[in-house]
Amino acid sequence: MADISPLTRRKIAAFRSHRRGWWSLWLFLGFFILSLCAEGIANDRPLLLSYKGKLHCPLLYDYQETDFGGEFPIAADYRDPAVYTAISGNGWMIWPPIRFAHDTVNYDAPAFPAPPSAQNWLGTDDQGRDIVARILYGFRLSILFGLGLSIISSAVGVTAGAIQGYYGGTVDLVFQRFMEIWSGMPVLYLLIILSSMITLGFWSLLGVMLLFSWMGLVHVVRAEFLRCRQLDYVRAARAMGVRDRTIMFRHILPNAMVATLSYMPFIFSGSVTTLTSLDFIGFGLPAGAPSLGELLAQGKNNLHAPWIGLTAFVTLGSLLCLLVFIGEAVRDAFDPNGGKRP
């Protein structure tokens, strides 16, 4: 850490001293890494198999039934009794801990939704899909969506705030009026209209939400640039002929990044909540996509199966708590008062 400035070291030390935020970060990273390995934890394909002395990796490659002695050149269903018996009789298979993907229907369940059992640890939903698998895949989807939306919207918001604050005057006035109009747009109604016209996927929904999520940081960054634009080092840089872009993003922006980094965990949690809310009311990701909001909706519609809604609620609540605790630790680490409130 020899190349890290003393100020950065103090901020890292302040973050680590915030025990709740520090352990929340590690728990969040641990759960996120597990979700990134979802295909190796919950899948209806073996991780590795041997058939007649030849190794196969169904996790990475698609095989046909004819590759295992079947009659039809179709994708191999490893849960099919005929395929399973053919492979087991001529080799071996290594299965993941959970033998269900997020979209695998357990036809052996006594009823849909099925209560928790040795086969389905947290039961199944009303379509016979394993809840643990859907939670694992849904957690990853929520994190990737929230992370992508937070990063992109922060970049757009910081750029817009920098332009407003640095140039001021007419530029600032026009931007402010535009934001007042744009922030008044009925986002939910627009999403409902778009959902009725096209099927929103992950990237299209991310793009639609980006149209409105970038405004959260604009006012904070704008205020910092308005303050810094009158400082002596900025005036000196202008007098020396330094380009405006260089002054904005090399000299002033590092000062505004304190507010940006402090605000990002809360943007992150807001993005996850937005996705969950849209999926809950049916205007988010396409039907069948693993989603915490979709599981919450199933829990509402299946009150006789409390394991569905309870599992989704605990997962979402734990995720949001971890993000809020991390945000509090980041905020206190960058607080000039050292996190002490008067």
N, C-alpha and C positions, 0 to 999 in steps of 0.2 A: 504493500500500500504506500510505497515511497512516493509515487507520482500523484497521490491524492492530496488535495489541499487540506490544511488544518481545519478550515471551516467545514468542509465536507465530512471530515472525520468526526467533528463534533456533532454534526447532524446525524450521522450513522450511529454514533454512541447514544445520542438522545433517543433515537428510534429503538435501539436495542434495550434501553432502560425502561421503555414502555412495555412491560411484560405481557400484558394482554394483547397488544398489537403485534408484538414480536412472535408469540406463539400462534396467534391467529394467522400470520403470514405463512408460517411453516405448515400449519394444518391445511390452509388453502392450497398451497403448492403441492402437498402430498395428495390431496383429493383430486387436484387437477391432473397430476401425473398419472394417477390411477385411471382417470377418465380417458386420458389420451391412449391408454393401453386397453380400452374397452373391448376391442376385437379379440384380444388375448385372454380376457377375463370372462366375457359373456358372448358366446357364439354357438351357432348350431352346426359348426364345422369343426372337425378335429384340428388341433394345432399341428400335429404331425402323425403320419400313418405309414405303415409298411405293408405292401401288398405283393406277395410272391417275391420277397427279397428286395423290392424296389421301394425307395423312400419317396413319399409324396408330401407336399405341404399345402393342404387345402386352404390354409389361412391366406396364402399369397397367390395361389393359382386356382383357376376353375377347371375342374375335371368333369368328364362325362361318365355316365353309367357304364358305357362300353369299356372304359379303362379299368373297371373292376369286375368284368365278366358279365355285365348287364346286356340287355338286348336292344335298348333304345339309346340313340345318340343325343341324350338330353342331359341337362345339368344334374350331377349326382346329388341326391338327397341323402345325407349320411344318417338321418333319423329314420329313413325307410327301412323296415325290417329286412327286406331282401338285400339291400346294399350293405346294411350293417352286418348281416350274417355272412355275406360273401367276403367282406374285408376281415372280419374276426376269424373266419375259418382259414384264411391264407396269410395272416399277419397280425398286426396289432395297431391300436389307435391311442393317441394321447389327447384327451379332451380338456377343454378349459374348465375352470371350477363351476361355471354356470353354463349348461348346455342349451342355452337359448339366446338368440340375438334379440334386438329390440322389437323385431317384427315377426318373430317365430310364434306360431300358435301351438299351444300345448293341447293336442287333441285327447291326451290321456287324462286331463283334468276332469273331475266328476261333474263340474258345472262351471259356467262363466258368469260372474267372476268366482274364482276358486280361492278358498282361504289359504293362509300360509301352510306349507307342508315341507317335507324333506326334499321334494323335487323343486318346488317354487317357494323359496325362503320367505318371501313377503307376499305370497299369493299371486294371482293373476288379475288382469283388468277384465272389463266386460267383454273383451274380444279374445280372451284366453292367452294374452301375451304376458310374459314374466315381468313383474314389477321391478325387480332388482335390475334387470337388464335395461329396462326403459329409464329407470332413474339414473343409471350409469351413463347411458348415451345422452339422455336429456341434460344431465349436469354438464357434460362436455359441450353440447350444443349451446346451452345458455352462456357458458363462460366464453366460448369463442365469439358468439354474437356480441356479448357485452364488451369484450376486449376490443374487437374490431370497431364497433361503433364508438367506443370511448376514444380510441387512438385517432381515428379519422376525424371525428367531430371536434376533438381537441385541437388537431392541426388546423382545421378550417376556422374554428373559433379564435385561436391565437393569431392566425394571419389576419382575419377581419378586424380584430381588436387592435392589432399593431398598426394597420393602415389607418384606422380611425384616429387613434391617439397620436400617431406621429404627425400626420398631415393636418388634423384638426380642421377648423374653419368650415368651408362648404362641404368638403368630403365627409367630415364628422356629422354635419347636420343631415346630409342626404342619407347616410348610413343609418342614423338614428331613426329617421322617419320610416325608412324601409323596414327596419327591425320591428318597429311598433306595429306596422301593418302585417308583417309576416308572422309575428308571434301571436296575432289574433286569429290566424287561420284555424278552422275547426279540424284538427288533425284526425280525430276519430272518424268524422264524417268522410274525410278524404280517403281514409283507409277502407272504409266500408264500400265506397264507390269503386275504388281500384280493385278490391277483392271481388266485386261483382263483375268486373270487366276482364280481369286476368287472374291467373293463379300465382299468388306471391310465393316465391321460394326464399331460400336463405339470403341470397345476394340481392334480389329485388326488394325484399323487405328491409334489408340493411340500407339500401339506397334510399328508400322512401323515408325511413326514420332519420337518415342523415340530413334530409332537407330541413328538419326542424330541431335536431338535437345539438347543433353547433352553436346555438346562441347562449348557452350557459356560461361560457368563459369570456365572451366578448366584453362585457362590462368591466370585468376584473382586469383584463389585459389592457383595455382602453384606458382605464384610470391610471395604470402604472406607466403607460407610454405618455400620457398627458403630463404626468409628474416629471418624468425623466427627460422629456424633449427640451426643457428649459435649463437643464443642468449644464455646468461649464464644459464637461468633457464632450457633450453632444454638440454644443456650439463650436468648440474647438475643432471637432471632426468636420463639421460643415465648412468652417473657414478654410480648412486644409484641402477641401475639395473631395472628401470621401463620399462615395456614392450613398444615396439614401438607403438602399437595400442593405449595404454593409453596416451602416449605423443601426438600422432597425434590428437585424437578426444576429449581429455579432456583438454589439455593445449594449443595446437596451434589452433585448429579449432575455438574456440570462437573468436579469432582475425580475422579469415577469414570470419566469419559470417557477419561482417559489410558489406563487399563487396557483399556477397550473398544476404542479405536482400535488399540492395539498387538496386540490379540488377533484382530481381524477378518480380516486377511489369512490367518491360519492356519485360521479357521473357513471362509473362502472355499475354500481348497485342500482342506479336509476335505469340503466339500459336493460339489466336483467329483469327488473320489475316490469318494465314496459313490454318486453317480449312475453313474459309470463301472463300479463294482463290481456294482451291481444290474443294469445292462444286460448286463454280461459273463455273469452267471449266468442271465439271461433273466427277471428279475423287476422290471425297470425300465420304461422307456417302451414303448409298443406296438411290435409288429414293423413294420419298415420305417422307423421314425423314424431320422433321421441321428444316430448316436451313436458316440462313441469307444469305449465299452465293447462295442458290437455289432461294430465293426470288429476289436477285439481278439479277440472270440470267433470271428469268421470266420478270423482269422489262425491261431488255435489249431486250427480244423477244416480248414484248408487249408495244411498245412505245405509242400506242393509249390509254393505261391505266396507266397514270403516277403515280397513287396512289400506285402501287405495288413497283416500283423501289424507289420512293421517301421515302416511309415508311421504307423500308429496309436500305436505305442509311442513313437516320436520326438516326435510331436505332443503326446501326453499328458505325457511326461517334460519337454518344454520348457515347457509351460504350468505345471506344478507347480513347476519350478525358478524361473520368473519370479515366481510368487506367493510362494514362500518367500523369495526375495531381497528382494522388496518388503516382506514382513513383517519381515525382519531390519532393514531400513533404518528402518521405522516404529518398531520397538521401540527401536533405538538412539537415534532422534531424541527419543523421550519419556523416555529413561533419564536420571535425575537425575545419573548419573555421566558423562554425555556419551558413552555407548557403551563406556566403558573397563571392562574386566573385571579384577578383582583377580587 
